[in-house]
Amino acid sequence: EPFESIGLGGHLDRTVEQMMKLFGGNSDFAMRRFHIFGRYSAIMFFYSTMVDQTTINGSILKPLMQAPFHPESGEVEFDRLKDVLLQNSIIHSEVSLESSPAKVVDSILSGKTVVVIEAMHEAFVIGTRNIDKRGIEQPETEQVIRGPREGFIEPIATNIALIRYRLQT
């Protein structure tokens, strides 16, 4: 199974390489490298047409890049990192840990944001989906007898998001 080669817990460069093999042909697939607390290498994956960028910037990137705010602050050691991120840093109600590479891929396809941290065997999956949904209707001026009866009127990015939402492949 190709998903199993994503290699959670391995080197980030290998994870990036595998993700690019799976998603690289899509212009709306986004990848953002950063350092958690300025110390731990991490990378974020998402479809830019399916997510809320404000949520990503304000609730995920900003708190992960800044030093954690809690009484016992100081340096966060790697063995405590997962708990600190879940309990103190990620300001989002829909966050979970996922160790199955196939489920990580499914999460990206469904409009969620995935954060992979160097040497951590689980990925953070965060619900950031925000798609301009509207019923896809038959065009009034272009009636067809045979074939699809669906038409798009939005900008291309919205249309791509609508298609990705319906066909999560």
C-alpha positions as CSV (number, residue, x, y, z in Angstrom):
1,E,0.0,0.0,0.0
2,P,1.6,3.3,-1.1
3,F,0.3,5.2,2.0
4,E,2.4,3.1,4.4
5,S,5.6,4.5,2.9
6,I,4.8,8.0,4.2
7,G,7.0,7.2,7.2
8,L,5.7,9.0,10.2
9,G,8.4,9.2,12.8
10,G,11.2,9.1,10.3
11,H,13.0,12.0,8.7
12,L,10.8,14.8,7.5
13,D,12.5,14.9,4.2
14,R,11.4,11.4,3.5
15,T,7.8,12.3,4.6
16,V,7.9,15.3,2.2
17,E,9.2,13.2,-0.6
18,Q,6.3,10.6,-0.2
19,M,3.7,13.3,0.2
20,M,4.8,15.0,-3.0
21,K,4.6,11.7,-4.8
22,L,0.9,11.4,-3.7
23,F,-0.2,15.1,-3.9
24,G,2.5,16.9,-5.8
25,G,0.7,17.3,-9.0
26,N,-2.0,19.4,-7.4
27,S,-1.4,23.2,-7.5
28,D,-3.6,23.7,-4.4
29,F,-1.6,21.2,-2.3
30,A,0.3,23.3,0.3
31,M,3.3,22.4,2.4
32,R,4.7,24.7,5.2
33,R,7.9,23.9,7.0
34,F,8.4,25.6,10.4
35,H,10.0,25.0,13.9
36,I,7.8,24.3,16.9
37,F,8.9,26.6,19.7
38,G,11.9,27.5,17.5
39,R,13.3,24.1,18.3
40,Y,11.6,21.1,16.7
41,S,11.3,20.7,12.9
42,A,7.8,20.2,11.7
43,I,5.8,20.4,8.5
44,M,2.2,21.2,7.8
45,F,0.2,19.7,4.8
46,F,-3.2,20.9,3.5
47,Y,-5.2,21.7,0.5
48,S,-5.3,25.5,0.3
49,T,-8.7,25.5,-1.5
50,M,-10.4,23.5,1.3
51,V,-9.2,25.1,4.5
52,D,-9.7,28.3,6.4
53,Q,-6.3,30.1,6.2
54,T,-7.1,32.4,9.2
55,T,-7.6,29.4,11.4
56,I,-4.3,27.8,10.3
57,N,-2.4,31.0,10.9
58,G,-4.0,32.1,14.2
59,S,-4.9,28.8,15.9
60,I,-2.1,26.5,14.7
61,L,1.0,28.2,13.3
62,K,1.2,31.1,15.6
63,P,0.8,29.2,18.9
64,L,3.1,26.4,17.7
65,M,5.9,28.7,16.7
66,Q,5.8,30.8,19.9
67,A,7.0,29.6,23.2
68,P,4.3,27.7,25.2
69,F,2.4,29.8,27.7
70,H,1.9,28.0,31.0
71,P,3.4,28.3,34.5
72,E,6.1,25.6,34.2
73,S,7.2,27.0,30.8
74,G,11.0,26.7,30.2
75,E,12.2,24.4,27.6
76,V,9.8,21.7,26.5
77,E,11.6,18.3,26.2
78,F,10.7,16.0,23.3
79,D,9.0,13.4,25.5
80,R,6.6,16.0,26.8
81,L,6.1,17.8,23.5
82,K,3.0,15.8,22.4
83,D,1.1,16.6,25.6
84,V,2.1,20.2,25.7
85,L,0.9,20.7,22.1
86,L,-2.4,19.0,22.8
87,Q,-3.1,20.6,26.1
88,N,-1.5,24.0,25.9
89,S,-0.6,25.1,22.4
90,I,-3.1,24.1,19.7
91,I,-6.0,26.5,20.1
92,H,-8.5,24.4,18.2
93,S,-11.3,22.2,19.4
94,E,-11.0,19.6,16.7
95,V,-7.5,18.1,17.0
96,S,-6.4,14.5,17.2
97,L,-3.4,12.3,16.9
98,E,-3.1,9.8,14.1
99,S,-0.5,7.1,13.6
100,S,-1.9,5.4,10.4
101,P,-0.4,6.9,7.3
102,A,-3.6,6.0,5.3
103,K,-5.8,7.9,7.7
104,V,-3.4,10.9,7.5
105,V,-3.8,10.9,3.7
106,D,-7.6,10.6,4.1
107,S,-7.6,13.6,6.5
108,I,-5.8,15.8,4.0
109,L,-8.2,14.7,1.2
110,S,-11.1,15.6,3.4
111,G,-9.9,19.2,4.0
112,K,-8.1,18.8,7.3
113,T,-4.6,20.1,8.1
114,V,-1.9,17.6,9.1
115,V,1.2,18.5,11.2
116,V,4.1,16.1,11.1
117,I,6.9,16.5,13.6
118,E,10.5,15.2,13.1
119,A,10.9,11.8,14.9
120,M,7.3,11.7,16.2
121,H,5.3,8.6,15.2
122,E,2.0,10.3,15.2
123,A,0.7,13.2,13.2
124,F,-1.6,16.0,14.5
125,V,-4.8,16.1,12.5
126,I,-6.7,19.4,12.8
127,G,-10.2,20.1,11.5
128,T,-9.7,23.2,9.4
129,R,-12.1,22.5,6.5
130,N,-14.0,25.5,5.2
131,I,-15.5,25.0,1.8
132,D,-17.9,27.4,0.1
133,K,-20.7,24.9,-0.3
134,R,-23.6,25.4,-2.7
135,G,-25.7,22.8,-4.5
136,I,-24.3,22.1,-7.9
137,E,-27.2,22.7,-10.2
138,Q,-28.0,22.1,-13.9
139,P,-27.2,25.3,-15.9
140,E,-30.4,27.1,-17.0
141,T,-29.0,28.0,-20.4
142,E,-27.2,24.8,-21.3
143,Q,-29.7,22.0,-21.0
144,V,-28.3,18.6,-21.9
145,I,-30.2,15.4,-22.9
146,R,-27.4,13.0,-22.0
147,G,-24.4,13.5,-19.7
148,P,-23.7,15.3,-16.5
149,R,-26.2,18.0,-15.4
150,E,-23.9,20.0,-13.1
151,G,-22.6,23.5,-13.6
152,F,-20.1,25.7,-11.9
153,I,-20.1,29.5,-11.6
154,E,-17.6,30.2,-8.8
155,P,-13.9,31.0,-9.1
156,I,-11.7,28.0,-10.1
157,A,-10.4,27.6,-6.5
158,T,-14.0,27.2,-5.2
159,N,-14.9,24.8,-8.0
160,I,-11.8,22.6,-7.2
161,A,-12.7,22.6,-3.5
162,L,-16.3,21.5,-4.4
163,I,-15.0,18.7,-6.6
164,R,-12.5,17.6,-3.9
165,Y,-15.2,17.7,-1.3
166,R,-17.4,15.3,-3.4
167,L,-14.6,13.1,-4.6
168,Q,-12.0,12.6,-1.8
169,T,-9.4,10.8,-3.9
